[in-house]
Amino acid sequence: MADARAALLDHLRADDDTTREALAAAVADHDLAAARIAMKDEPASGLAAARLLGRMIVDGVDTTELQDTAKAIAARAPRDDAGNDVALVAGALLWRRSAARARRAVLPSRASL
């Protein structure tokens, strides 16, 4: 099984079918409810954060809910070295998803040109 953290970060960098399949394989053993419980039990775990956010992406959860979850897990992470990995994973998701959303909002469609 691939590392969920690496698979999530790869998918956020290049949102294509190959990275999505790798992400789905990495989080295949975890359902959304179990991933939420694991994140609640381990707020300093970057792997638990990646599994939760990855599972949400694979399940097609709305972008707004995905971003709200990333913000919440970053807020719950410890404010010392132990929480750095969670902040990195959550921040990467927020950065990539916010940028993609902004590009879609700003760029006109080809049909309107």
Secondary structure, 3 states (H helix, E strand, C coil): CCCHHHHHHHHHHCCCHHHHHHHHHHCCCCCHHHHHHHHHHCCCCHHHHHHHHHHHHHCCCCHHHHHHHHHHHHHHCCCCHHHHHHHHHHHHHHHHHHHHHHHHHHCCCHHHC
